[in-house]
Amino acid sequence: MRKLLILFALCNISISFAQENDSIVYKKRVLESTEVDFLLSYYKQDGVHSAVSGGMGSEDLTDVASNIVVSLPMNEDDILTFDAGISAYTSASSSNINPYDKTNTNPWQASSGASQSDALTSLVANYSHSSDDRNFVWNADVSFSNEYDYTSIGFGGGIAKLFNNKNTELSLKANVYLDQWRPIYPKELIDFADNRFFYNVIDENGTSTNSYNPSMFSTIDKVNRNSYSASFGFSQVATKNMQFSLFFDVIQQQGLLSTPYHRVHFADKADYYVGQAQYIPVYETTQNQGVYKLADDIERLPDSRTKIPIGARLNYYLNERVTIRTYYRYYWDNWDITSHTASIELPIKISDKFTVFPMYRYYTQQQSKYFAAFEKHLSTEEFYTSDYDLSTFNANQYGFGVNYVDIFTNFQIWKFGLKNIDFRFNHYARSDGLNANIGSIGFKFVM
């Protein structure tokens, strides 16, 4: 029983051992056989504060993502892992990068251009090596991801050292991501800058005019974004029933940190619209679909950002049926955002094969000094955004999961046996009106 408790408390720490007999050492492999994980998730959100529209409008988005993770034992000590994924979304919000064109009679009709939908593809390769006594592990990884307007290349590595009969672990990890934007801009701004503006513009009185002149707008010259991170971790088995861990991260970002297609509307600039004049009076209270407001500029943010999250986990084995898993994180950055995250998960073992786990997560955030709501920024400011991800809000996430384990892998597909199925569903509700549902399922096969 004591061995069982210690194994549970160590959670994700890999444990192996060596045996010696007549001067011959036998090592247990870190990974006995090839493992393949299939992961699938579905995400659906909506809200009323689209950053694409300057802090108002639909945030409707649907995303379907899938990953396949293949872990290959190279020998007794080394593992090579490949993680390939694709995430495809459709979004009424991002379609409003170009909500009006020559074929649209309604300025709020979703565009059929590239901004309406996109697919993110990614690939990560990781190589890890464990020492003979399994008390020291190092790993290195490289990554690549690409979508319509963004490409990222990353590399990094880490080390972990186990002490005290593997009851204590210290870890260090560092990563570098070199990203490049291919900026796309709000349609009216780039068309005006390129002298191909064709819209019938009306002012706030509903009168046709040619006075619209977004003089603040200019395209972006530097399109690179570099991110550097270092993570420090400490994990300790405190008792036969309790294990805790601490982490501390430092993240530095440099380059283009704003999103080029996020609009901003200034309080001290005249209002101009495309659409039907009779809908202007109710636009700012109902986001009426008969009119669309032209942007004054795009989001502008500093080219440097420092992020520091500090957190802890505490897992407690209550009895052979119930475990308590808790998590807390404090976050600070030099854009004046601070946040607190707390979560709890209660795995309940209902049989040898099935575990259910209700979970809850709470998040609260204080806004960035660069954020202001729709039409609250002044054109005299140096930096500005109306992205509500940088605002003050609280969020609650409720969910549950079901986990199935078959250590004997009785169900077979070709040469692979099914070892594990994990299903999770969460509902996310934010105080600014954003709501989302997230469902995921994963399958683990072993050869």
Backbone torsions as a table, in degrees:
resi	resn	phi	psi	omega
1	MET	NA	-42.1	-178.3
2	ARG	-62.1	-39.8	177.3
3	LYS	-62.1	-39.3	179.3
4	LEU	-62.6	-42.7	-179.7
5	LEU	-64.3	-42.7	-179.2
6	ILE	-65.9	-40.8	178.2
7	LEU	-60.7	-41.6	179.0
8	PHE	-65.2	-44.1	-175.9
9	ALA	-64.3	-31.5	-178.4
10	LEU	-72.5	-15.2	176.1
11	CYS	54.5	-108.4	-171.1
12	ASN	-93.5	8.6	178.1
13	ILE	-78.4	123.8	-179.8
14	SER	-76.5	133.3	-178.6
15	ILE	-120.1	130.4	173.4
16	SER	-142.1	171.1	-176.8
17	PHE	-148.5	164.8	177.1
18	ALA	-119.3	145.7	177.3
19	GLN	-120.9	141.8	-178.3
20	GLU	-123.0	130.8	-179.6
21	ASN	-149.8	120.4	179.2
22	ASP	53.6	42.8	175.4
23	SER	69.9	9.4	176.3
24	ILE	-108.2	126.4	-177.2
25	VAL	-100.6	126.7	176.8
26	TYR	-108.7	126.8	-179.5
27	LYS	-110.4	133.7	172.8
28	LYS	-77.1	136.5	-179.8
29	ARG	-66.0	143.2	176.1
30	VAL	-61.1	-42.0	175.4
31	LEU	-128.6	119.2	-172.5
32	GLU	-68.5	-39.7	-175.8
33	SER	-152.1	169.8	179.9
34	THR	-62.0	134.7	176.5
35	GLU	-119.7	140.2	178.4
36	VAL	-128.7	124.8	176.7
37	ASP	-110.4	130.6	172.0
38	PHE	-109.9	124.4	-177.6
39	LEU	-123.8	136.6	179.2
40	LEU	-138.5	134.2	179.4
41	SER	-137.2	151.6	177.6
42	TYR	-129.4	129.6	-177.2
43	TYR	-130.3	131.4	179.6
44	LYS	-136.1	126.1	-180.0
45	GLN	-134.3	160.7	169.1
46	ASP	-155.3	156.8	-179.6
47	GLY	-169.7	-170.7	-173.2
48	VAL	-129.0	16.7	-176.4
49	HIS	-131.6	59.3	-178.5
50	SER	-64.1	125.3	175.5
51	ALA	-69.1	-28.5	177.7
52	VAL	-61.7	-33.9	-179.4
53	SER	-98.2	12.5	175.2
54	GLY	86.7	22.5	177.5
55	GLY	103.9	5.4	175.6
56	MET	-138.2	154.0	175.9
57	GLY	107.9	172.0	-174.5
58	SER	-63.0	138.4	171.9
59	GLU	-109.6	24.3	-177.4
60	ASP	-58.8	128.6	179.3
61	LEU	-154.3	138.6	174.7
62	THR	-125.9	131.3	-177.9
63	ASP	-133.6	132.8	174.3
64	VAL	-120.8	123.7	-176.1
65	ALA	-126.4	146.6	176.1
66	SER	-140.6	145.3	178.2
67	ASN	-136.6	148.2	168.9
68	ILE	-126.3	126.5	-178.0
69	VAL	-118.3	121.4	-179.4
70	VAL	-115.5	121.1	178.7
71	SER	-110.9	121.5	-174.1
72	LEU	-115.1	121.7	173.3
73	PRO	-75.8	117.2	-178.8
74	MET	-81.2	-32.0	176.4
75	ASN	-165.3	-160.5	-180.0
76	GLU	-64.4	-28.2	-169.4
77	ASP	-109.0	-19.7	-167.2
78	ASP	-118.7	144.5	178.7
79	ILE	-132.0	133.2	173.8
80	LEU	-112.2	125.4	-176.0
81	THR	-123.6	134.5	174.7
82	PHE	-118.2	132.9	178.2
83	ASP	-125.6	107.7	-179.9
84	ALA	-112.6	134.3	-176.6
85	GLY	-143.1	157.7	172.6
86	ILE	-140.5	135.5	-179.7
87	SER	-128.8	117.4	-177.0
88	ALA	-114.4	130.8	-178.9
89	TYR	-128.6	156.4	165.4
90	THR	-126.9	142.0	-171.9
91	SER	-148.5	120.9	172.6
92	ALA	-68.2	-30.2	179.7
93	SER	-66.2	-53.4	-177.1
94	SER	-70.3	-21.8	176.0
95	SER	-64.6	-20.8	179.1
96	ASN	-78.8	3.9	165.4
97	ILE	-56.7	-36.8	172.4
98	ASN	-131.8	79.7	-176.6
99	PRO	-82.6	-5.2	-178.2
100	TYR	-143.7	135.7	172.8
101	ASP	-145.5	-176.6	-172.9
102	LYS	-65.5	-20.3	-178.6
103	THR	-93.8	-10.7	-177.4
104	ASN	-91.2	127.4	173.5
105	THR	-88.6	-20.8	178.6
106	ASN	-113.4	121.8	-177.2
107	PRO	-65.3	-14.7	179.0
108	TRP	-97.8	2.6	177.5
109	GLN	-67.4	131.7	-177.5
110	ALA	-61.8	132.5	178.9
111	SER	-72.6	152.3	177.2
112	SER	-98.5	12.1	-178.3
113	GLY	-76.8	-174.8	-174.4
114	ALA	-63.0	-25.1	-176.4
115	SER	-75.6	-14.4	-178.5
116	GLN	-71.9	-34.6	-179.1
117	SER	-145.4	157.8	-178.0
118	ASP	-161.2	166.5	176.6
119	ALA	-135.2	130.0	175.2
120	LEU	-99.9	123.7	175.3
121	THR	-111.7	143.9	-177.0
122	SER	-146.3	153.9	176.2
123	LEU	-147.0	129.0	177.7
124	VAL	-127.0	131.6	174.8
125	ALA	-118.2	131.3	-177.3
126	ASN	-131.5	134.8	177.1
127	TYR	-121.3	128.3	-179.7
128	SER	-128.5	147.5	-179.4
129	HIS	-132.3	133.7	177.2
130	SER	-111.7	140.8	178.2
131	SER	-68.8	168.3	-177.3
132	ASP	-59.7	-38.8	180.0
133	ASP	-86.2	0.9	178.0
134	ARG	63.4	22.7	178.7
135	ASN	-101.0	-1.4	178.1
136	PHE	-141.6	130.4	-179.6
137	VAL	-132.6	133.6	170.2
138	TRP	-124.6	153.7	178.6
139	ASN	-146.6	156.1	176.1
140	ALA	-138.8	146.9	-178.7
141	ASP	-143.4	155.4	171.8
142	VAL	-132.2	150.8	-177.8
143	SER	-144.9	156.1	176.3
144	PHE	-147.0	136.4	174.0
145	SER	-144.2	152.8	-176.5
146	ASN	-151.9	140.5	169.2
147	GLU	-141.9	-173.0	-169.9
148	TYR	-54.2	-43.9	-173.1
149	ASP	-119.6	15.4	-171.1
150	TYR	-153.6	136.0	175.3
151	THR	-133.1	138.9	-178.4
152	SER	-132.9	136.0	173.3
153	ILE	-124.1	132.4	-177.8
154	GLY	-136.1	157.8	174.1
155	PHE	-155.0	156.2	-178.3
156	GLY	-177.9	-173.0	-179.9
157	GLY	-171.6	171.0	-179.2
158	GLY	-159.1	166.7	176.2
159	ILE	-135.0	153.2	175.8
160	ALA	-141.5	135.9	180.0
161	LYS	-124.5	129.1	179.9
162	LEU	-107.5	138.1	-179.2
163	PHE	-128.4	177.0	166.5
164	ASN	53.3	53.8	-178.3
165	ASN	55.5	38.0	178.1
166	LYS	66.9	18.9	175.5
167	ASN	-87.9	-11.9	-179.6
168	THR	-128.5	136.6	177.9
169	GLU	-135.9	135.2	171.5
170	LEU	-117.2	136.8	-178.5
171	SER	-138.3	152.9	177.3
172	LEU	-141.9	133.4	-179.7
173	LYS	-140.8	142.3	178.2
174	ALA	-135.4	142.7	178.9
175	ASN	-140.1	150.7	174.6
176	VAL	-129.7	132.3	175.9
177	TYR	-123.8	125.9	179.9
178	LEU	-112.5	107.7	-172.7
179	ASP	-113.3	155.5	176.8
180	GLN	-140.6	127.7	174.1
181	TRP	-82.7	150.2	161.3
182	ARG	-118.4	87.0	-164.6
183	PRO	-61.3	136.1	165.5
184	ILE	-117.1	143.7	-171.4
185	TYR	-119.8	159.5	172.1
186	PRO	-51.5	136.5	-169.8
187	LYS	-56.6	-44.7	-174.9
188	GLU	-67.5	-33.1	-177.9
189	LEU	-71.6	-46.2	-178.8
190	ILE	-70.8	-33.3	176.4
191	ASP	-66.4	-40.3	178.3
192	PHE	-64.6	-44.0	-179.4
193	ALA	-63.8	-30.4	-178.0
194	ASP	-95.4	8.4	178.0
195	ASN	59.3	40.1	175.4
196	ARG	-131.4	38.9	-178.5
197	PHE	-80.3	119.0	-172.7
198	PHE	-119.6	7.0	-169.9
199	TYR	-82.5	149.8	171.8
200	ASN	-86.6	100.0	-173.0
201	VAL	-91.6	140.0	173.9
202	ILE	-123.2	148.1	179.2
203	ASP	-87.6	-173.3	-175.0
204	GLU	-68.3	-12.7	176.3
205	ASN	-94.5	-0.7	179.5
206	GLY	85.8	12.9	-177.7
207	THR	-97.9	134.7	177.2
208	SER	-61.8	139.9	-175.2
209	THR	-153.5	158.4	172.6
210	ASN	-117.8	26.3	-175.9
211	SER	-86.2	-9.1	-178.7
212	TYR	-61.3	123.9	-177.0
213	ASN	-149.9	89.1	-179.1
214	PRO	-75.9	72.4	-173.1
215	SER	-67.1	-18.7	179.8
216	MET	-73.6	-22.4	-172.2
217	PHE	-76.4	137.4	169.1
218	SER	-150.8	151.0	179.4
219	THR	-72.2	165.2	-174.1
220	ILE	-95.9	132.1	-179.6
221	ASP	-85.9	-48.5	-176.8
222	LYS	-92.0	117.5	-172.9
223	VAL	-114.3	11.7	179.8
224	ASN	-92.2	150.4	172.5
225	ARG	-137.2	120.4	179.2
226	ASN	-113.7	134.7	179.8
227	SER	-125.8	135.0	-179.6
228	TYR	-128.0	130.6	-177.6
229	SER	-136.8	147.0	172.7
230	ALA	-133.5	133.6	-177.4
231	SER	-124.4	134.3	179.1
232	PHE	-119.9	133.1	-178.4
233	GLY	-134.2	148.6	175.9
234	PHE	-138.4	128.6	-179.7
235	SER	-129.7	140.2	-175.1
236	GLN	-143.6	130.6	168.1
237	VAL	-83.8	108.1	-174.0
238	ALA	-82.7	-44.7	177.2
239	THR	-140.5	-179.7	178.5
240	LYS	-67.2	-15.8	-179.0
241	ASN	-109.7	-12.1	-170.2
242	MET	-131.7	137.4	174.5
243	GLN	-135.5	140.5	177.6
244	PHE	-136.0	159.0	176.8
245	SER	-143.7	152.6	178.4
246	LEU	-126.3	147.1	175.3
247	PHE	-141.4	155.2	-179.2
248	PHE	-147.2	122.3	-177.7
249	ASP	-119.7	148.7	171.2
250	VAL	-128.1	125.0	-177.6
251	ILE	-127.2	129.0	177.2
252	GLN	-121.8	126.8	177.9
253	GLN	-118.9	141.8	178.9
254	GLN	-140.0	144.6	177.5
255	GLY	115.3	-147.8	-178.0
256	LEU	-79.0	101.6	-176.6
257	LEU	-104.5	-3.9	173.9
258	SER	-94.9	167.7	179.2
259	THR	-105.4	118.2	-169.6
260	PRO	-62.3	-22.5	-177.4
261	TYR	-100.3	10.0	173.6
262	HIS	-83.3	122.4	-179.1
263	ARG	-81.3	157.8	170.9
264	VAL	-135.0	136.6	176.0
265	HIS	-116.3	126.6	-176.6
266	PHE	-91.2	145.9	178.4
267	ALA	-72.8	-26.1	-174.9
268	ASP	-101.1	19.1	176.0
269	LYS	-118.7	149.1	178.3
270	ALA	-64.7	152.1	-177.9
271	ASP	-96.4	135.0	176.7
272	TYR	-132.4	147.0	-171.7
273	TYR	-135.6	161.8	166.0
274	VAL	-121.6	132.7	179.9
275	GLY	137.1	-149.9	-174.7
276	GLN	-102.0	126.5	-171.0
277	ALA	-58.6	-33.9	-175.1
278	GLN	-66.4	-14.9	-178.7
279	TYR	-93.8	-5.7	-177.9
280	ILE	-61.1	-43.8	-176.1
281	PRO	-59.6	-26.0	-177.2
282	VAL	-107.1	6.9	-175.9
283	TYR	-60.3	-48.9	-172.2
284	GLU	-77.1	-6.3	176.6
285	THR	-108.6	-23.8	-176.5
286	THR	-126.7	-3.2	-173.8
287	GLN	49.5	48.9	-175.8
288	ASN	-57.7	139.8	-174.6
289	GLN	-77.8	4.3	179.6
290	GLY	-92.9	0.8	-176.7
291	VAL	-153.5	150.3	177.3
292	TYR	-134.7	134.7	-175.3
293	LYS	-89.9	133.6	-179.6
294	LEU	-77.8	141.7	-175.7
295	ALA	-75.2	153.0	171.8
296	ASP	-92.1	-33.0	178.9
297	ASP	-166.1	179.7	173.4
298	ILE	-99.6	165.3	176.0
299	GLU	-56.8	134.4	177.1
300	ARG	-127.1	125.0	-178.9
301	LEU	-135.4	160.0	179.8
302	PRO	-59.7	160.0	-178.8
303	ASP	-95.3	17.6	177.6
304	SER	-145.8	141.4	178.9
305	ARG	-152.0	132.8	177.0
306	THR	-113.6	129.0	-179.6
307	LYS	-121.5	136.8	178.2
308	ILE	-135.3	103.6	170.6
309	PRO	-98.4	141.5	176.3
310	ILE	-131.3	133.0	-175.6
311	GLY	-152.8	176.2	-179.2
312	ALA	-150.8	152.3	173.2
313	ARG	-126.3	144.2	175.7
314	LEU	-137.1	119.6	178.5
315	ASN	-114.2	131.6	-178.5
316	TYR	-130.5	125.5	178.5
317	TYR	-85.3	103.3	-175.9
318	LEU	-75.4	-49.1	174.6
319	ASN	-161.1	-173.5	-175.2
320	GLU	-68.0	-8.2	-179.6
321	ARG	-107.2	-33.5	-168.9
322	VAL	-126.3	136.5	174.3
323	THR	-126.9	150.1	177.2
324	ILE	-115.7	124.4	177.3
325	ARG	-119.4	122.3	-178.6
326	THR	-124.0	157.4	-177.1
327	TYR	-149.7	140.9	173.9
328	TYR	-141.8	141.4	175.9
329	ARG	-142.4	135.8	170.6
330	TYR	-109.8	137.1	-177.3
331	TYR	-128.3	139.6	175.7
332	TRP	-139.8	143.2	168.4
333	ASP	-141.3	167.3	-175.2
334	ASN	-83.1	10.9	166.5
335	TRP	-94.8	10.6	177.3
336	ASP	75.9	15.9	172.8
337	ILE	-83.8	130.8	169.0
338	THR	-127.9	148.2	-179.6
339	SER	-151.9	159.5	175.3
340	HIS	-129.6	135.3	177.1
341	THR	-127.2	132.5	176.0
342	ALA	-138.0	138.3	179.6
343	SER	-146.0	158.0	177.1
344	ILE	-142.0	141.5	178.3
345	GLU	-135.2	137.3	-175.7
346	LEU	-123.7	83.1	175.7
347	PRO	-64.4	128.3	179.6
348	ILE	-122.0	115.2	-177.8
349	LYS	-83.6	114.4	-177.3
350	ILE	-99.6	-12.4	174.3
351	SER	-162.6	-179.2	178.7
352	ASP	-64.2	-23.8	-175.1
353	LYS	-110.3	-23.3	-172.8
354	PHE	-115.7	134.9	173.9
355	THR	-131.2	133.6	173.3
356	VAL	-112.4	149.7	-177.9
357	PHE	-147.3	104.5	168.6
358	PRO	-69.4	152.2	-179.2
359	MET	-149.3	154.8	179.5
360	TYR	-145.7	141.1	178.8
361	ARG	-136.2	134.5	176.9
362	TYR	-120.7	139.2	-179.1
363	TYR	-138.5	136.0	175.0
364	THR	-136.1	141.6	-173.4
365	GLN	-140.1	140.4	170.5
366	GLN	-100.7	138.0	-165.6
367	GLN	-72.2	161.7	173.6
368	SER	-70.9	150.6	177.3
369	LYS	-69.7	-10.0	-179.5
370	TYR	-97.7	-0.7	-177.5
371	PHE	-92.2	141.4	166.0
372	ALA	-151.4	152.2	-175.6
373	ALA	-71.8	-179.9	179.6
374	PHE	-51.0	124.2	177.3
375	GLU	60.2	32.3	176.8
376	LYS	-111.3	-15.8	177.0
377	HIS	-75.9	154.3	172.0
378	LEU	-108.2	148.0	-177.6
379	SER	-69.5	-12.5	178.5
380	THR	-80.7	-10.8	179.9
381	GLU	-72.5	151.2	178.8
382	GLU	-82.2	-40.4	-178.2
383	PHE	-125.5	144.9	-177.7
384	TYR	-162.2	144.9	174.7
385	THR	-154.6	147.6	172.6
386	SER	-118.9	29.8	175.9
387	ASP	-82.0	115.5	-175.5
388	TYR	-70.8	-8.0	170.4
389	ASP	-65.5	-19.2	178.5
390	LEU	-104.5	13.2	-178.0
391	SER	-95.1	180.0	172.1
392	THR	-84.4	127.9	177.3
393	PHE	-162.8	164.3	171.4
394	ASN	-117.9	153.1	179.7
395	ALA	-143.5	141.8	175.7
396	ASN	-121.6	136.7	177.8
397	GLN	-129.1	123.6	-178.7
398	TYR	-116.9	140.4	180.0
399	GLY	-163.5	178.0	175.9
400	PHE	-151.3	163.5	178.3
401	GLY	-147.0	160.9	175.7
402	VAL	-133.2	131.0	-179.3
403	ASN	-123.3	131.1	178.0
404	TYR	-117.0	130.1	-179.5
405	VAL	-127.5	133.2	173.8
406	ASP	-131.8	95.0	-175.5
407	ILE	-67.6	-17.1	179.4
408	PHE	-93.0	-3.4	176.8
409	THR	45.8	57.1	-177.9
410	ASN	-68.2	-32.2	179.5
411	PHE	-85.8	125.9	-174.0
412	GLN	-118.7	139.5	168.6
413	ILE	-126.2	111.2	-174.1
414	TRP	56.0	-119.8	-180.0
415	LYS	-95.0	3.6	-174.4
416	PHE	-106.8	140.1	175.5
417	GLY	-107.1	140.5	-179.8
418	LEU	-77.3	119.9	-177.4
419	LYS	-102.8	-31.9	-171.6
420	ASN	-155.6	142.5	169.6
421	ILE	-128.6	131.5	-179.5
422	ASP	-129.9	121.4	179.1
423	PHE	-119.7	137.2	179.0
424	ARG	-139.6	144.8	173.8
425	PHE	-139.1	134.0	179.9
426	ASN	-135.8	144.0	170.5
427	HIS	-112.2	131.0	-175.6
428	TYR	-117.8	128.1	-179.2
429	ALA	-132.2	125.6	-177.4
430	ARG	-111.9	147.9	-174.3
431	SER	-69.0	-13.6	177.9
432	ASP	-90.9	7.4	175.7
433	GLY	103.3	-6.3	178.2
434	LEU	-78.0	130.8	176.8
435	ASN	-131.2	146.3	-178.6
436	ALA	-150.5	152.8	171.8
437	ASN	-122.8	135.0	-176.7
438	ILE	-130.4	122.0	175.9
439	GLY	-123.6	140.9	179.4
440	SER	-145.7	152.1	175.7
441	ILE	-143.5	139.9	-179.5
442	GLY	-133.3	145.5	178.5
443	PHE	-124.7	132.5	175.4
444	LYS	-113.9	125.7	176.9
445	PHE	-116.1	146.7	176.0
446	VAL	-127.7	148.4	-178.5
447	MET	-91.1	NA	NA
